[in-house]
Amino acid sequence: MATAATVDVSDIIDRPVISGFQFRTLLLCMAVLFMDGYDTQAIGYVAPALVATWHVGKSALTPVFVLGLVGLMIGGLLFGPLADRFGRKRFIAVSTTLFGIFSLTSAFAGSLDQLLVLRFLTGLGLGGAMPNAVALGVEYFPRRLRATAVTVVFVGFTIGAAVGGFIAAGLLPAFGWPSVFLVGGAVPLLMVPVLLLALPESVALLILKQRPGTEIIRYLSRIDPSLDLASETRFTSREENRRGVPVQHLFTEGRALGSTLLWIVFFLSLLVTFLLTSWLPIVFNSAGLALGHAVAATAMWQVGAMVGTLAIGRLMDRFNPYRALAAGFVVGALAVLALMAVSAAMPFALSLLLIFVVGCLQGTGGTQGANALAGWYYPTFIRSTGIGWALGIGRVGSIAGALLGGILLLLHWRPSSIFLVAAAAGICSAAAVAAMGRFGGARSA
C-alpha cells in the first residue's frame, strides 16, 4: 500500500540512521571543496617560484592575489542566488568547470598580467562552488548534525589546501610552477561528469520550488529504499519559504542584525585566512626556511586547521553554537602568535610540530566555523544566497588580507608582523559572534 498522501521529508532526512546515499552526497560536496582549496591556495604555493622565475619583487604578486580574490567575491555573490533560484547541482557543476578550465590555462601564463586575468576567472568558479557545495551537503544531513555537516564539507577545502602544499613541494623542484596549475585544472574537469551523474539536487529546494513528485521520490528512495511513495504523494518540509529576490530576505524576518554581524565575522576571518595562506610561504622563507620547507610548513598549518575545523563543528552541534565559535576565535587568536617563533634556528621537525598545533587551535575559529554558523542560521530557500553573500562580502576581507601582506612588505615591516594582525582580527571576530548570539536572533533552519 502506498504511503499516506502527505509526507514531511524533514522526518526522513532527520532519522537517527544516516544512509550511505547521504554520506556519499556529503563526500561529493567535500571533494568539490577539496579542489577548491587546492586551486585557491595554489597561487600562494607557487608565489616564491614566480618571484624567482620572472625576477619580480615579492610585492609585485599582490595584484595577482587581489584580483583572484575579487573573482572569488563575485562568484559567491552571483552563483549563490542563482542556485537558490535554479538549483544547487547545476551551479556546482558550472562552477567546477570554470575553475578547472582557467586553472589549467594558468599553467601557460607568460607574464604577471596574463596570470592576473586568469586568476580572476578561476576565482569566479571557486567562489561559486563553495556556497553551493556547503548548502547541498547541509540539506542532506539531520538538523542535529548540521554544523558538523558544514565543517566536514568545508574541511575538504582545508585538506585540499594542505595536500596541495605537499604536492607543490614535490612538483616545484622537478617540474616548475606550471605543473601545480596543471594538476589543479585537470582534476576538477575530470570530476564534472561524476558530479553530473552522482550528485543529487536538494530535496528541500525541490519542494519549495514545487517540482514534480516523481523527481522528489527518486532522491528519497535513495535515502531509504524501503519507502513506498505514490506519484501523487504531497511532499512538505519544515522550511520557511518566501517569494521575491533571495538577497532581500537576508534582512527580513529578524535577520538584519544577524546577517550584518555574520558579514563582519566573514570579513575578519577571511582577512586572517588569506593573510596567512597568501603570505605564509614567503614569511617562512624570509625567516630562513628553504623554499620546499616553507611550502611544507604552510601545508602543515593547513593540516592542523583541518583538525580544528572538525572539532568546532562537533562543539557547535553539542553546545551553544555562538559561544563555541566565539571561544574558538579567542583560542585561535592567541595561538597564532606562536608562529613568530618559527625560524631557521629551530629544528625543522619542531617547527612542523609547532605549526601543526597552532593550525589545530587556529582552525577552531575561522571561516570554517563561520560557514557552519551561516548554514545553521539561514533556511533552505536562501541558504546558498546567505552563505554566498557572506562569503562574497567576506572576500573584501580576503582582498584586504592579501593587500595587507604586500603593504607590510613595502613598509619594510618584519614579515612576522602579520601574526599580530591575525590575532587582533580573531579577537574582533569573537566579539562579533558573541554579539550575534545575543542580539542577532538565534534561528535554526
N, C-alpha and C positions, 0 to 999 in steps of 0.2 A: 504494500500500500504506500502511496506517495506521502511524503511529508506534509504537514499542515500547510495551509495556504500562505502563512506569513512566517518568515524566518529572519531572525536577527543575526547577521553574520558576525557581529561582535562576540556573540556567545561561542561561535565556532572557533574564532581566532584566539579567544581568551581561555580556551580549555587548558587544563593542567598539563597535558602531554603535548609537547611541541612536535609537529610532524617533520619527517625528512624533507618534505617539499618546502616548509617554512625555513628550515635550516639552509637548504640549497639556495633559496632566494636571497637569504642574508649573505651567504658566501659569494654569490654572483655580484651583489652590490659591493661587497668588500673587495672583490677582485677589480672592479672598476676603479675604486678609490686607491687600490694598490698602484695601478699605473698612473693615476692622477698624482699620487705622492711622488712617484719616481720622476715623472716629467716636470712637475713643479720644482723639485729640488735639483734637477739635472743642471740647470744653469749655475747654481751655486757650486756644484762639484767641479764643473769644468772651468770656472772663473780663473783660478790660478794658471791653468794651462793656456787659456785665451790670452791672458796678460803676457805670458812668455812667448807665445807663438806670434801674436800680432804686434808685440812690442808697444803696448799701450800702458798708461798708468792705471792703477787699481781703480781709481775713481771714475775712469772712463766707462766702466761697466755699469755705473749707476743708471743711465738711461735705459739700458737693456733690462735690468731688474725691474725698473719702474714701469715701462710700457708693457712688459709681460703681466704685471700685476693689474694694470689698467684693463687689460683683456680679461683677466680673471673677474674683475669687478663687473664689467659689462656683461660677461657671460652669465654670472649669477643673477643680475638684475633682469636680464632678458629671458633666460630659459626657465627660471623658476615659475613666473606667472604663466608662461606658455604651457608648461607641463601641468599646472593646476587646471588649465582650461582644456587641454587636448590629450593629456595622458603622460604618465611618467616614462613608460617603457620607450616610446619612440624618441624622446628627447635625451634619454640616456644613450641610446644608440647613435643619435646625431652628434651629440657632444663628444663621445668616444671617437667617432670617425674624424671629427675636426681636429682634436688634439693629436691623434695618431698621424694624420696626413702632414700637419705642419711641424710636428716634432721630427718626422722623417726628413722633411725638406730642410730643417735647420742644420742637418749634418752637412749640407752642401753650401752653407753661407760662406761668402768670401770676404765679408767685411762686417764691422760692427753695425753699420746701417742696415744691411740685409738681415742680420741676426735680430736686430731690434724689431723690425716689422714681423718677422716670423715668430718671435716670442709673443708678440701681441696677438697674432692669430691663433697660436697654440693656446694662449690664455683664455680665449673665448670658449674653446671646448672644455678646458679644465674647469673654468668657472661654472659652466652649465652642468657638468657631470655630477659635481659634488652634492648640491642640494637635492637633486632628484634621486640619486642613489641612497642618500640618507633617508629621505622621506619614504621611499618604497620599502626599504628594509624595516623601518619602524612600523609601517602599516600591516606587515605580515607577522608581527610579534605581539604577544599579550601586553596589555597595559602595565601589568605588574613588573614587566621586564623592559619597559620602553627605553629608559635611559641606558640600560645595558646594551640593548639592540643598537642604539645610535653609536655608542662608543666602540662596539665590536665592528660595525661597518666602518667607522672613522679610523679605527686602528689599522685598517688596510692602508690608509694614506700614510700613516707613520711607518708601517712595515715597508711600504714601497720606497719611502724616502730613505729609510735605513739601509735596506738591501741595495738600493741604488748607489749608496755610498761605497759599499763593498764591491759592487760591480764596477763602478767608476774607478776605484782604486786599482782594480785589476786591468781594466781596459785602457786607461790613460797611458801608462808606460809602454804598452805593447802596440796599441792601435791609434792612439791620439784621441783628441776630444770628439771628433765626428762620430766615433763608434758609440759613444754614450747616447747621442740623439738617435742613431740608427736603431738601437735596441728599444728606445722609448717610443719610436714610431711604429715599428713592425709589430710589436706585441699587441698593442691595443687594436690595430687593424685586424689582426687575426682573431681577436676576441669578439668583434662586432657580430659575425654570423652566429656565434654561440649565444650572445645576448638576445638576438632576434628570435632564436629558436626556443631558448630555455627560460628567458626572463618573463614573468607574468606582469600583467597590469594590476594596479592597485584595485582590489575588490571594493573597498570602501569608496574609492573615487568613482568606480563604475556605477555604484548605486546612486551616489549623489548626482551623477550625470544621466541617470535613468537609462542606462544601457540595457539591451535585451537580456532576459533572464538566462538564456542559454549560454551567453558569454560569462555570466557570473557563476553559473553552475559548473562550467568547465574548470574554473580555478578552485572552487570549494570542494569539488570531488577529488582534487589532487591533495587538498589538506586532509580530507577524511573520505577515503574511497567507499566507506560503508554508508554514506549519506544517500538517501533515496529522495531525490528532489525532482518534482514535476516541472515541466517547462513553464507552467502558468503560476508557479510559486511567486509570491510577492516578497521581495527582499528589503530589509531595513537595516539601518546601522545607527548606533547611538553616537551620532556625529552631528555637530552643528553645521548648518548649511545656509548660505546667503547668496543672493544674486548680486550682480554688479561686478565692478573691477576688483580683482582679488586684492590689489595693494591697499585699497581704501579700507578693507576690513582688518588690516593690521592695527587700525586706530579706532575701531568701533568695539562695542560690547565690553568696555572696560579695559581694552588692550593698549590704549595710547601710551600711558606711562611705562607699562611693562615693555612694549616694543622699543620705546626710546632708550630705556636703560639697557635692554638687551643689545641694541646697536652700539652703545658705549662699550659694553663688555667685549663685543666682537672687534670693535676698533682697536682697543687696547691689547687684546690677546693676539690678534693678527699682527699688530705692530711688533710685539715681542717675538712671535713665531718667525716672521720674515727678517727681523733684525738679526736674529740668531742664525737661521738657516741660510740666509744670503751671505753673511759675512764670517761665520764661524771658521770655514776653511782658511780664509785669509787671516783671521785673528790668530788661529793656532799656528799657521805658517809663520806669521810675524813674531810669535812667541818662541820660535826656534825649531818647531817641529818640521820634519821633512814633508814634502807635498803629499806623498802617499799616506804618511802618518796623520797629517792634518785632515785629510778626507776621511780616513778610517775613524778618527776621533769624533768627527762630526756625525758619522753614521752611528757610532756607539751612543751618542746623545739621543739619537732618534730611537734606538733600541730601548733605552731606558724610558723614554717618553711613551713608548708603546705599553710598557708595563703599567705606568701611571695612568694611562688612558683607560685601561680595563678596570683598574681599581676604582677610579672615580665614578664609572658607570654603575658598579655594584653599590657603592656608597650612596649614590643619588637615589637608587631604587629602594634601598633599605631605610635610609633616613630622610630628613627634610632635604630636598634637592638643593635649595638655596644655601642652606647652612653648610652642606657638604662641599659644594663648589666654592663658596667663599673661603672656607678653610683651606681648600686645595690651592687657591691662588696665593694665599699668605705663605703657605709652606713652600710653594714653588718659587716665590719671590725671594725668600731668604736663601734657598738652596742655590739659586743661580749665581750668587755672589762667590761661591766656592770655586767657580771656573776661573777666577782671576789667579788661582794658584798654579794653573797648568803652564808648564814651561819645558824647555829642552833639558833643564837640570833635573826634572822629575823623571824617574824611570817610566818608560812608555807604558808598561803594564799597569803601573799605579795610576797613571794619567787616565787610561781607559776605564779603570775601575771607578775612579772619582767621577768621570764624565757620565758613566752609566748610572751611578747613584743619583747624581744631580738630575739626569734625564727622567728617572723614575719619579722623583719628587716634583720636578717642574711639570711633568705630564699630568699630575693630579689637578692642576689648574691651568687651563688654556683653551684653545679653540675647540678641542675635543669635548670638554665639559660644556662649553657654551653651545655647541651643536646639540648635545644631549638635552640641554635645557630648552632650546628652541623646538626640538622635536616633541618634547613633552608639553610645551606651552601652547603651541598652535594646533587647532583642529585640522582634520583632513583636508577640507576644502580650500585652505590657504597654507597648508604645511610647506609645500615646495616654495611658495611665494615668501612665507615667513623666514624659512631657512635661507633661501636665495638672496632675499633683500638684506638680511642680517649679514650674510657673507659678503654681499656686494658693497654695502656700506662699510663693513669691516675691512674691505680691500683698501679703502682710503688709509686705514691704519697700516696695512701691509706696505703700501706705497711709502708712507711716512717712515716705516721701519727701514726699508731699503735705502731711501734717501738719507736717513739719519746716519746710517753707517758710512755712506760716502762723505757726508758733511763732516763727520768727526775725523775722518782720514784727511780731508782737505785742511781742516783746522789743526792738524798735527797732534790731535789728542791720542793718548795711548789707545790702541785697539781694544784693550780690555775694558775701556770705559763703557762699552756697550752693555756690560753686565749690570752696571749701576742703573742705566736707563731701563733695562728689562725688569729689575727688581722694583723700581718705583711704579712702573706701569702695572705690575702684578698686584701691588697693594691697592692701587686705584680700582682695579678690576674687582677685587674682593669687596670693596665698598659699594660698587655699583650692583653687584649680585645681591648683597645684603639688603640694599635699598629696594631692589626689585621684589625680593621676598616679602618685605614689609609693606610696601606701598603699591606694588605693581599688579596685584591681583593674582593669586595662586590659581591658575587654570590648568586642569589636566584634560588633554584631548581624549 
